[in-house]
Amino acid sequence: MCNGTAVTEFVLLGHSSNTDTHFILLVLFISIYLVALVGNFLILLLISLDKRLHNPMYFFLGNLAVVDIGYTTSTVPKMLLNYLSQDKSISLEGCFTQMFFFISFGGIECLLLGAMTFDWYAAICHSLHYSMLMSSRVCAWLAAAAWILGLTNSSVHSGLISQFSFHGGNVIQHFFCDIPPLFQLSCSDTQVNQINTFVLDGGIIICSFLVILVSYVYIVLAILRIHTKEGRLKAFSTCASHLTVVNIYFGTIIFTYLKPNSTYSQQQDWVLPVLYGILTPMLNPLIYS
């Protein structure tokens, strides 16, 4: 496969090669995409119009809404276009650009979820010192760090993968350009890049998840000290819905990016990006609302 001509474009086969299911998938993903866009835009609009929402919680939620809009827009419109067109190709440059934005928004989302959970921890467990712990300057630094680290991580991945050699095989059995499928199609030695993916992505994912986990341990302990049963149930119901989304998101990205490339299957592992890249941005506005 690596003895052919140099690849100038890739072919994104998507979720199914069966044309009979394309219409169903088209309607399904258009609906999900519209819900995600409308929900996140409404959150941004409400936060900007209501001065009562100009506080750390909604500051981070606004950032998350921007990320979720970019997250879904980096992949879904191209996927929908592929369902409507016989031409499923994407240029080499377009593929790397799509991957850059998807990985960027994914990393930023991980870090923002960690920052938001820490904000909840500070509000619940250190309410008397909350204004000092989560001052406007601290919130700005946390948000800026999330964006800078996410963009830097993606820049490193995109820069390294753009140096790969692709010859012959150009069919990606996926709905967007992602790191694992490009590793499999590359004729270059990807071992160093796989280590880089494990270290950089692993650092962002695991550190964010640990912040969320430790924060929730203290939050749950604080909830258990609530005297009324109704108060505990209300608090636990809010935490349960958020934890469900967090578990889906982190569980799927850990399984996708922190496992050996030899065990990755394009035919089987396309479901996971749908969960963390499309469904989670749609669920976030519903959960946080």
C-alpha positions in Angstrom: 0.0 0.0 0.0 2.9 2.3 0.7 4.4 1.8 -2.8 1.7 3.9 -4.6 1.7 7.6 -5.5 1.7 10.3 -2.9 -1.7 10.9 -1.4 -3.2 14.4 -2.1 -6.6 13.7 -0.5 -8.4 11.3 1.7 -11.8 9.6 1.4 -14.1 9.8 4.4 -16.4 6.8 4.3 -18.4 7.8 7.3 -20.5 5.6 9.5 -22.0 3.4 6.9 -21.5 2.5 3.2 -25.2 1.5 2.9 -26.9 4.4 1.1 -30.3 3.2 2.5 -29.2 4.4 6.0 -27.7 7.7 4.9 -31.0 9.5 5.1 -31.7 8.3 8.6 -28.2 9.2 9.7 -28.5 12.6 8.0 -31.7 13.5 9.8 -30.3 12.2 13.1 -27.1 14.2 13.0 -28.7 17.3 11.7 -31.1 17.2 14.7 -28.3 16.6 17.1 -26.2 19.4 15.6 -29.0 21.9 15.6 -29.8 21.1 19.3 -26.2 21.6 20.2 -25.9 24.9 18.3 -29.2 26.4 19.6 -28.6 25.2 23.2 -25.0 26.6 23.3 -25.9 29.9 21.5 -28.8 30.4 23.9 -26.5 29.9 26.9 -24.1 32.5 25.5 -27.0 34.9 24.8 -28.4 34.6 28.3 -25.0 35.0 30.0 -24.2 38.1 28.0 -27.7 39.7 28.7 -28.2 38.9 32.4 -25.7 40.6 34.7 -26.7 38.2 37.5 -24.9 35.5 35.5 -21.6 37.4 35.4 -19.9 35.1 37.9 -17.2 32.4 37.7 -19.7 29.5 37.1 -21.3 31.1 34.1 -17.9 32.5 32.9 -16.7 28.9 32.5 -20.0 27.8 31.1 -19.8 30.4 28.4 -16.3 29.2 27.5 -17.6 25.7 27.4 -20.5 26.7 25.1 -18.0 28.3 22.6 -15.9 25.2 22.7 -18.9 22.9 22.1 -20.0 25.0 19.1 -16.5 24.7 17.6 -16.2 21.1 18.6 -19.3 20.0 16.6 -18.7 22.4 13.8 -15.2 21.1 13.1 -16.7 17.7 12.0 -20.5 17.6 11.6 -21.0 19.9 8.6 -18.4 17.9 6.5 -20.0 14.7 7.6 -23.5 15.9 6.6 -22.1 17.1 3.3 -20.7 13.7 2.6 -24.1 12.1 3.2 -25.6 14.5 0.6 -22.8 14.1 -2.0 -21.2 11.3 -3.8 -17.8 13.0 -3.4 -16.5 12.1 0.1 -13.0 13.4 -0.4 -11.1 15.8 1.7 -7.8 17.4 0.8 -4.7 16.7 2.7 -4.6 20.3 4.1 -8.3 20.1 4.9 -7.8 16.9 6.8 -5.0 18.3 8.9 -7.0 21.5 9.6 -10.1 19.5 10.7 -7.9 17.4 12.9 -6.3 20.5 14.4 -9.6 22.1 15.4 -11.1 18.8 16.7 -8.1 18.0 18.9 -7.9 21.6 20.1 -11.5 21.8 21.2 -11.3 18.4 22.7 -8.3 19.3 24.9 -9.8 22.6 25.9 -13.1 20.9 26.9 -11.2 18.5 29.2 -9.4 21.4 30.9 -12.6 23.5 31.2 -14.5 20.6 32.8 -11.8 20.3 35.3 -11.8 24.1 36.0 -15.7 24.1 36.4 -15.6 21.2 38.8 -13.0 23.0 40.9 -15.2 26.0 40.9 -18.1 23.9 42.3 -15.7 22.5 44.9 -14.6 26.0 46.0 -18.2 27.2 46.1 -19.5 24.2 48.2 -16.5 23.4 50.4 -14.9 26.8 50.9 -17.8 29.2 50.5 -16.3 31.8 52.9 -13.2 32.0 50.8 -14.9 31.6 47.4 -14.4 35.2 46.2 -10.7 34.9 46.9 -10.2 31.4 45.5 -12.2 32.2 42.3 -11.5 35.8 41.7 -12.0 37.2 38.2 -8.2 37.1 37.7 -8.0 33.5 38.7 -10.9 32.6 36.4 -9.3 34.4 33.5 -6.0 32.6 34.1 -7.7 29.2 34.3 -9.6 29.8 31.1 -6.6 31.2 29.3 -4.5 28.2 30.4 -7.2 25.8 29.0 -7.2 27.5 25.6 -3.4 27.8 25.4 -2.7 24.3 26.4 -5.4 22.9 24.1 -4.2 24.8 21.1 -0.6 24.0 21.8 -1.2 20.3 22.2 -3.1 20.2 18.9 -0.4 22.3 17.1 2.2 19.7 18.2 0.1 16.8 16.9 -0.8 18.5 13.6 2.8 19.6 13.0 4.2 16.1 13.5 1.5 14.3 11.6 1.8 16.7 8.7 5.4 15.4 8.3 4.1 11.8 7.7 4.4 10.2 4.4 1.1 8.9 2.8 1.3 6.7 -0.3 -1.4 4.5 -1.8 -4.0 4.0 0.9 -6.2 7.1 1.4 -9.6 5.6 2.6 -10.5 6.5 6.1 -13.4 4.5 7.5 -14.4 7.3 9.7 -16.5 10.5 9.6 -13.6 12.9 10.2 -9.8 13.0 10.2 -8.5 11.8 13.5 -5.1 10.8 14.9 -5.5 6.9 15.1 -6.8 6.5 11.5 -4.0 8.7 10.1 -1.4 6.6 12.1 -2.7 3.5 10.4 -2.6 5.0 6.9 0.9 6.5 7.3 3.9 4.9 5.7 6.2 6.6 8.2 7.3 5.3 11.6 4.7 6.5 14.0 6.2 5.1 17.2 7.5 8.4 18.4 4.2 10.1 17.6 2.3 7.5 19.5 4.4 8.1 22.6 3.9 11.8 22.1 0.1 11.3 21.9 0.1 9.2 25.0 2.2 11.7 27.0 0.5 15.0 25.8 -3.1 13.8 25.5 -2.7 11.5 28.5 -1.4 14.5 30.6 -4.4 16.7 29.7 -7.0 13.9 30.0 -5.7 12.3 33.2 -4.9 15.6 35.0 -8.3 17.0 34.2 -10.0 13.8 35.3 -8.1 13.6 38.6 -9.1 17.2 39.4 -12.8 16.3 38.7 -12.5 13.1 40.7 -10.9 14.6 43.8 -13.2 17.7 43.7 -16.2 15.4 43.6 -15.0 13.4 46.5 -15.0 16.5 48.7 -18.3 17.7 47.1 -20.0 14.4 47.9 -18.7 14.6 51.5 -20.1 18.1 51.8 -23.5 17.0 50.4 -23.7 14.1 53.0 -23.4 16.8 55.7 -26.7 18.4 54.5 -29.3 17.9 57.2 -32.4 17.6 55.0 -33.1 14.5 52.9 -34.6 16.8 50.1 -31.5 18.9 50.0 -29.2 15.9 49.7 -31.4 14.3 46.9 -31.5 17.6 45.0 -27.7 18.0 45.2 -27.1 14.4 44.3 -29.4 14.6 41.3 -27.5 17.6 39.9 -24.1 15.8 40.5 -25.4 12.5 39.0 -26.4 14.1 35.7 -23.1 16.0 35.4 -21.1 12.9 36.3 -22.9 10.9 33.7 -21.7 13.3 30.9 -18.2 13.5 32.4 -17.9 9.7 32.5 -19.1 9.3 29.0 -16.7 12.0 27.8 -13.6 11.0 29.6 -14.2 7.2 29.3 -14.5 7.4 25.5 -11.5 9.7 24.9 -9.3 7.7 27.2 -10.3 4.5 25.3 -9.6 6.2 22.0 -6.3 8.0 22.5 -4.6 6.2 25.4 -4.7 2.7 23.9 -2.1 1.0 21.6 -2.6 1.9 17.9 -2.4 -1.8 17.0 -5.7 -2.4 18.8 -7.5 0.5 17.1 -10.2 -0.5 14.5 -11.7 2.0 12.2 -14.7 -0.2 11.6 -15.5 -0.6 15.3 -14.1 2.5 17.1 -16.1 5.2 15.1 -18.8 5.1 17.7 -16.7 6.6 20.5 -16.0 9.9 18.7 -19.8 10.3 18.2 -20.2 10.1 22.0 -17.6 12.6 23.0 -17.5 14.8 19.9 -21.2 15.1 19.0 -23.5 13.9 21.8 -21.6 15.5 24.7 -21.7 19.0 23.2 -25.4 18.5 22.7 -25.9 17.3 26.3 -23.8 19.9 28.0 -26.3 22.8 27.6 -29.2 20.6 28.7 -27.3 19.4 31.8 -25.9 22.8 32.8 -29.2 24.6 32.2 
